[in-house]
Amino acid sequence: MTDTWLRCRTPRERPAVRLVCLPHAGGTAGPYAAWGTGLPTDTEVSAVQYPGREDRLAEPPAGDLRGLVDGVAAALLPLTDRPLVLFGHSFGAVVAHEAALRLSAWGAAPGHLVVSGRRAPSLPARGDMHTRSDDELVAELVRLGGTRGDLLADPAVRAAYLPAVRADFKLAETHHRPAAPPLRCPVTAVLGEADTEVDEEQARAWATHTSGPFTLRAYPGGHFYFTPRREPVLRLLGDITRAVATADARC
């Protein structure tokens, strides 16, 4: 199960802490593979690979959020033998939050949840890009900045890539959790100052989803602020993973 869902470039025998990254709609584990080089050497970095892309292209994309979270949470559970930090961007923040709730219910709560580029799930659902034409969906991906438009001009690339994007958008745009039980772990919400998908007020609403400490951080940039701002974001994650590892060592 873990091999199906998780990709780790540099496994560590006994890490002080594990960081797992959950990608945006249509995203893959690949871009997170190099993040480990910018974090403490005792931090093991993995990323979730959703079905319907890259080496899971032959599988159908997830059709419902519950089923997707079932697979992710089951893969994460063995990793909770060490302190666990979850980082989810955009749609990945939705999946990370739901997985954190599931792990908490199993008595294996993460040490910290980092939600990036996403409004809190207690706010009303919005968006209809999953119902739009392929051309409109491609235009939206290019506008957000996470996908190269020249690649999506190729009909073969579109045919392979867009089904997973559309499926992810549907899950993201229809998700609403008005009465989710609060987590106990710290939650950090991060956004780009020019992000058109979430503003500070919407990001700050994540504070209601934890009874623990809440922090809000904003960086220059748009929805994919962490591409040009990778170093400061990795410093933030390094501070978080060190704090989680230290807190565990004191237990």
C-alpha positions as a Markdown table, in Angstrom:
| # | Residue | x | y | z |
|---|---|---|---|---|
| 1 | Met | 0.0 | 0.0 | 0.0 |
| 2 | Thr | 2.8 | 2.5 | 0.9 |
| 3 | Asp | 4.7 | 1.7 | -2.3 |
| 4 | Thr | 1.6 | 2.5 | -4.3 |
| 5 | Trp | 0.9 | 5.9 | -2.7 |
| 6 | Leu | 4.2 | 7.3 | -1.5 |
| 7 | Arg | 7.4 | 8.3 | -3.3 |
| 8 | Cys | 10.6 | 8.9 | -1.3 |
| 9 | Arg | 13.8 | 9.6 | -3.0 |
| 10 | Thr | 16.0 | 9.3 | 0.1 |
| 11 | Pro | 14.6 | 6.9 | 2.7 |
| 12 | Arg | 16.2 | 7.2 | 6.2 |
| 13 | Glu | 16.5 | 4.3 | 8.5 |
| 14 | Arg | 15.3 | 6.1 | 11.6 |
| 15 | Pro | 14.4 | 9.8 | 10.9 |
| 16 | Ala | 13.7 | 12.2 | 13.6 |
| 17 | Val | 10.6 | 13.3 | 11.7 |
| 18 | Arg | 8.8 | 12.6 | 8.5 |
| 19 | Leu | 7.4 | 15.2 | 6.1 |
| 20 | Val | 4.8 | 14.1 | 3.6 |
| 21 | Cys | 3.8 | 16.5 | 0.8 |
| 22 | Leu | 0.4 | 16.2 | -1.0 |
| 23 | Pro | 0.1 | 17.9 | -4.4 |
| 24 | His | -2.4 | 20.2 | -6.0 |
| 25 | Ala | -5.1 | 19.2 | -8.5 |
| 26 | Gly | -3.5 | 17.4 | -11.3 |
| 27 | Gly | -0.2 | 17.5 | -9.5 |
| 28 | Thr | 2.3 | 14.7 | -9.0 |
| 29 | Ala | 4.9 | 13.5 | -6.4 |
| 30 | Gly | 7.8 | 14.4 | -8.7 |
| 31 | Pro | 8.3 | 18.1 | -8.0 |
| 32 | Tyr | 8.6 | 17.4 | -4.2 |
| 33 | Ala | 11.4 | 14.9 | -4.6 |
| 34 | Ala | 14.2 | 17.5 | -4.3 |
| 35 | Trp | 12.8 | 19.2 | -1.2 |
| 36 | Gly | 14.7 | 16.9 | 1.1 |
| 37 | Thr | 18.0 | 18.6 | 0.1 |
| 38 | Gly | 16.7 | 21.9 | 1.7 |
| 39 | Leu | 15.6 | 20.4 | 5.0 |
| 40 | Pro | 17.4 | 19.0 | 8.1 |
| 41 | Thr | 19.3 | 15.8 | 7.3 |
| 42 | Asp | 17.2 | 13.9 | 9.9 |
| 43 | Thr | 14.0 | 14.7 | 8.1 |
| 44 | Glu | 12.6 | 12.1 | 5.6 |
| 45 | Val | 10.6 | 13.6 | 2.8 |
| 46 | Ser | 8.0 | 11.7 | 0.9 |
| 47 | Ala | 5.2 | 12.8 | -1.5 |
| 48 | Val | 1.8 | 11.3 | -2.3 |
| 49 | Gln | 1.2 | 10.0 | -5.8 |
| 50 | Tyr | -2.5 | 10.2 | -6.6 |
| 51 | Pro | -3.9 | 7.6 | -9.1 |
| 52 | Gly | -4.3 | 8.6 | -12.7 |
| 53 | Arg | -0.9 | 10.2 | -13.3 |
| 54 | Glu | 2.8 | 9.4 | -14.0 |
| 55 | Asp | 3.5 | 5.9 | -12.9 |
| 56 | Arg | -0.1 | 5.4 | -11.9 |
| 57 | Leu | -1.5 | 6.6 | -15.2 |
| 58 | Ala | -3.2 | 3.3 | -15.9 |
| 59 | Glu | -5.4 | 3.7 | -12.8 |
| 60 | Pro | -8.6 | 5.7 | -12.9 |
| 61 | Pro | -8.4 | 9.0 | -11.0 |
| 62 | Ala | -10.2 | 9.1 | -7.7 |
| 63 | Gly | -13.9 | 9.5 | -8.1 |
| 64 | Asp | -14.7 | 10.5 | -4.5 |
| 65 | Leu | -12.8 | 12.1 | -1.7 |
| 66 | Arg | -13.5 | 9.4 | 0.9 |
| 67 | Gly | -12.0 | 6.7 | -1.3 |
| 68 | Leu | -8.9 | 8.9 | -2.0 |
| 69 | Val | -8.4 | 9.7 | 1.7 |
| 70 | Asp | -8.9 | 6.0 | 2.5 |
| 71 | Gly | -5.8 | 5.1 | 0.4 |
| 72 | Val | -3.7 | 8.1 | 1.5 |
| 73 | Ala | -4.4 | 7.6 | 5.3 |
| 74 | Ala | -3.7 | 3.8 | 5.1 |
| 75 | Ala | -0.4 | 4.5 | 3.4 |
| 76 | Leu | 0.5 | 7.2 | 6.0 |
| 77 | Leu | -0.3 | 5.1 | 9.1 |
| 78 | Pro | 2.9 | 3.0 | 9.0 |
| 79 | Leu | 4.9 | 6.3 | 8.9 |
| 80 | Thr | 3.5 | 7.4 | 12.2 |
| 81 | Asp | 6.0 | 5.4 | 14.1 |
| 82 | Arg | 8.0 | 8.6 | 13.8 |
| 83 | Pro | 6.6 | 12.2 | 14.2 |
| 84 | Leu | 4.7 | 13.2 | 11.0 |
| 85 | Val | 4.3 | 16.6 | 9.4 |
| 86 | Leu | 1.8 | 16.9 | 6.5 |
| 87 | Phe | 2.1 | 19.6 | 3.8 |
| 88 | Gly | -0.7 | 20.0 | 1.4 |
| 89 | His | -1.0 | 22.6 | -1.4 |
| 90 | Ser | -4.4 | 23.7 | -2.8 |
| 91 | Phe | -6.3 | 20.4 | -3.4 |
| 92 | Gly | -3.6 | 18.7 | -1.5 |
| 93 | Ala | -4.5 | 20.8 | 1.6 |
| 94 | Val | -8.0 | 19.2 | 1.4 |
| 95 | Val | -6.6 | 15.7 | 1.3 |
| 96 | Ala | -4.0 | 16.4 | 4.0 |
| 97 | His | -6.6 | 17.8 | 6.3 |
| 98 | Glu | -9.0 | 14.8 | 5.8 |
| 99 | Ala | -6.1 | 12.4 | 6.2 |
| 100 | Ala | -5.1 | 14.2 | 9.5 |
| 101 | Leu | -8.6 | 13.8 | 10.7 |
| 102 | Arg | -8.6 | 10.1 | 9.8 |
| 103 | Leu | -5.2 | 9.5 | 11.5 |
| 104 | Ser | -6.3 | 11.3 | 14.6 |
| 105 | Ala | -9.4 | 9.1 | 14.8 |
| 106 | Trp | -7.0 | 6.1 | 14.7 |
| 107 | Gly | -4.9 | 7.5 | 17.5 |
| 108 | Ala | -2.0 | 8.4 | 15.2 |
| 109 | Ala | -2.4 | 12.1 | 14.8 |
| 110 | Pro | 0.2 | 14.1 | 12.9 |
| 111 | Gly | 2.5 | 16.4 | 14.7 |
| 112 | His | 1.7 | 19.4 | 12.5 |
| 113 | Leu | -0.5 | 20.2 | 9.5 |
| 114 | Val | 0.6 | 22.8 | 6.9 |
| 115 | Val | -2.1 | 23.9 | 4.5 |
| 116 | Ser | -1.1 | 25.9 | 1.5 |
| 117 | Gly | -3.0 | 28.0 | -1.0 |
| 118 | Arg | -6.4 | 26.8 | 0.1 |
| 119 | Arg | -9.4 | 28.3 | 1.9 |
| 120 | Ala | -10.6 | 26.6 | 5.0 |
| 121 | Pro | -13.1 | 23.7 | 4.5 |
| 122 | Ser | -15.6 | 25.3 | 6.8 |
| 123 | Leu | -16.2 | 28.0 | 4.1 |
| 124 | Pro | -18.8 | 27.2 | 1.4 |
| 125 | Ala | -17.6 | 25.2 | -1.6 |
| 126 | Arg | -17.1 | 27.1 | -4.8 |
| 127 | Gly | -15.9 | 26.7 | -8.4 |
| 128 | Asp | -17.1 | 24.9 | -11.5 |
| 129 | Met | -14.0 | 24.4 | -13.6 |
| 130 | His | -14.5 | 20.6 | -13.5 |
| 131 | Thr | -17.6 | 21.2 | -15.7 |
| 132 | Arg | -15.9 | 23.4 | -18.2 |
| 133 | Ser | -14.5 | 22.5 | -21.6 |
| 134 | Asp | -11.0 | 21.2 | -22.0 |
| 135 | Asp | -9.9 | 24.6 | -23.5 |
| 136 | Glu | -11.3 | 26.5 | -20.5 |
| 137 | Leu | -9.7 | 24.0 | -18.1 |
| 138 | Val | -6.3 | 24.4 | -19.8 |
| 139 | Ala | -6.6 | 28.2 | -19.7 |
| 140 | Glu | -7.3 | 28.0 | -16.0 |
| 141 | Leu | -4.2 | 25.8 | -15.3 |
| 142 | Val | -2.0 | 28.2 | -17.3 |
| 143 | Arg | -3.5 | 31.2 | -15.4 |
| 144 | Leu | -2.7 | 29.7 | -12.0 |
| 145 | Gly | 0.8 | 29.1 | -13.1 |
| 146 | Gly | 1.4 | 25.5 | -12.3 |
| 147 | Thr | 1.4 | 24.1 | -15.8 |
| 148 | Arg | 3.2 | 25.0 | -19.0 |
| 149 | Gly | 0.7 | 25.9 | -21.7 |
| 150 | Asp | 2.9 | 24.7 | -24.6 |
| 151 | Leu | 2.8 | 21.1 | -23.1 |
| 152 | Leu | -1.0 | 21.2 | -23.0 |
| 153 | Ala | -1.2 | 22.3 | -26.6 |
| 154 | Asp | -0.3 | 18.6 | -27.5 |
| 155 | Pro | -3.5 | 16.6 | -27.9 |
| 156 | Ala | -1.8 | 13.4 | -26.6 |
| 157 | Val | -0.7 | 15.2 | -23.4 |
| 158 | Arg | -4.2 | 16.6 | -22.9 |
| 159 | Ala | -5.8 | 13.2 | -23.3 |
| 160 | Ala | -3.4 | 11.7 | -20.7 |
| 161 | Tyr | -3.4 | 14.6 | -18.2 |
| 162 | Leu | -6.8 | 16.3 | -18.2 |
| 163 | Pro | -8.9 | 13.4 | -16.8 |
| 164 | Ala | -7.0 | 13.5 | -13.5 |
| 165 | Val | -7.0 | 17.3 | -13.4 |
| 166 | Arg | -10.8 | 17.4 | -14.0 |
| 167 | Ala | -11.4 | 14.7 | -11.3 |
| 168 | Asp | -9.3 | 16.5 | -8.8 |
| 169 | Phe | -11.0 | 19.8 | -9.5 |
| 170 | Lys | -14.4 | 18.2 | -8.9 |
| 171 | Leu | -13.3 | 16.9 | -5.5 |
| 172 | Ala | -11.8 | 20.3 | -4.6 |
| 173 | Glu | -14.6 | 22.4 | -5.8 |
| 174 | Thr | -17.4 | 20.4 | -4.1 |
| 175 | His | -15.7 | 19.9 | -0.7 |
| 176 | His | -17.2 | 21.5 | 2.3 |
| 177 | Arg | -16.6 | 20.5 | 5.9 |
| 178 | Pro | -18.7 | 22.9 | 8.1 |
| 179 | Ala | -18.6 | 20.7 | 11.2 |
| 180 | Ala | -15.3 | 18.9 | 11.1 |
| 181 | Pro | -13.9 | 18.0 | 14.5 |
| 182 | Pro | -10.9 | 20.2 | 15.4 |
| 183 | Leu | -7.5 | 18.7 | 15.2 |
| 184 | Arg | -5.3 | 18.9 | 18.3 |
| 185 | Cys | -2.0 | 19.4 | 16.4 |
| 186 | Pro | -0.7 | 22.9 | 15.4 |
| 187 | Val | -1.9 | 24.1 | 12.0 |
| 188 | Thr | 0.0 | 26.5 | 9.8 |
| 189 | Ala | -1.8 | 28.1 | 6.8 |
| 190 | Val | 0.4 | 29.5 | 4.0 |
| 191 | Leu | -0.5 | 31.5 | 0.9 |
| 192 | Gly | 0.9 | 33.8 | -1.8 |
| 193 | Glu | 0.1 | 37.5 | -1.3 |
| 194 | Ala | -1.3 | 37.7 | -4.8 |
| 195 | Asp | -3.1 | 34.4 | -4.9 |
| 196 | Thr | -6.5 | 34.7 | -6.6 |
| 197 | Glu | -7.8 | 31.5 | -5.1 |
| 198 | Val | -7.5 | 32.4 | -1.4 |
| 199 | Asp | -7.1 | 35.6 | 0.6 |
| 200 | Glu | -5.8 | 36.0 | 4.2 |
| 201 | Glu | -9.2 | 36.0 | 5.7 |
| 202 | Gln | -10.1 | 32.7 | 4.0 |
| 203 | Ala | -6.8 | 31.2 | 5.0 |
| 204 | Arg | -7.1 | 32.4 | 8.6 |
| 205 | Ala | -10.4 | 30.5 | 8.9 |
| 206 | Trp | -8.2 | 27.4 | 9.2 |
| 207 | Ala | -7.7 | 28.4 | 12.8 |
| 208 | Thr | -11.2 | 27.0 | 13.6 |
| 209 | His | -10.0 | 23.6 | 12.5 |
| 210 | Thr | -7.6 | 23.1 | 15.4 |
| 211 | Ser | -7.6 | 23.4 | 19.2 |
| 212 | Gly | -3.9 | 23.7 | 19.0 |
| 213 | Pro | -1.7 | 26.7 | 17.9 |
| 214 | Phe | -2.4 | 28.3 | 14.6 |
| 215 | Thr | 0.0 | 30.4 | 12.4 |
| 216 | Leu | -0.6 | 32.2 | 9.2 |
| 217 | Arg | 2.3 | 33.0 | 6.8 |
| 218 | Ala | 2.2 | 34.9 | 3.5 |
| 219 | Tyr | 4.9 | 35.1 | 0.8 |
| 220 | Pro | 5.1 | 37.3 | -2.3 |
| 221 | Gly | 3.7 | 35.5 | -5.3 |
| 222 | Gly | 0.6 | 33.9 | -6.7 |
| 223 | His | -1.0 | 30.5 | -6.2 |
| 224 | Phe | 2.3 | 28.7 | -6.8 |
| 225 | Tyr | 4.3 | 31.2 | -4.6 |
| 226 | Phe | 6.6 | 28.4 | -3.4 |
| 227 | Thr | 8.2 | 27.9 | -6.9 |
| 228 | Pro | 10.1 | 31.2 | -6.8 |
| 229 | Arg | 10.1 | 31.3 | -3.0 |
| 230 | Arg | 11.3 | 27.7 | -2.4 |
| 231 | Glu | 14.1 | 28.6 | 0.0 |
| 232 | Pro | 12.1 | 30.6 | 2.5 |
| 233 | Val | 9.3 | 28.0 | 2.4 |
| 234 | Leu | 11.8 | 25.2 | 3.1 |
| 235 | Arg | 13.2 | 27.2 | 6.0 |
| 236 | Leu | 9.6 | 27.4 | 7.4 |
| 237 | Leu | 9.2 | 23.7 | 6.9 |
| 238 | Gly | 12.6 | 23.1 | 8.5 |
| 239 | Asp | 11.6 | 25.1 | 11.5 |
| 240 | Ile | 8.3 | 23.1 | 11.8 |
| 241 | Thr | 9.9 | 19.7 | 11.5 |
| 242 | Arg | 12.6 | 20.6 | 14.0 |
| 243 | Ala | 10.0 | 21.8 | 16.5 |
| 244 | Val | 7.9 | 18.6 | 16.0 |
| 245 | Ala | 11.0 | 16.4 | 16.4 |
| 246 | Thr | 12.0 | 18.3 | 19.6 |
| 247 | Ala | 8.6 | 18.0 | 21.1 |
| 248 | Asp | 8.6 | 14.3 | 20.4 |
| 249 | Ala | 12.0 | 13.9 | 22.0 |
| 250 | Arg | 10.6 | 15.5 | 25.2 |
| 251 | Cys | 7.7 | 13.1 | 25.5 |
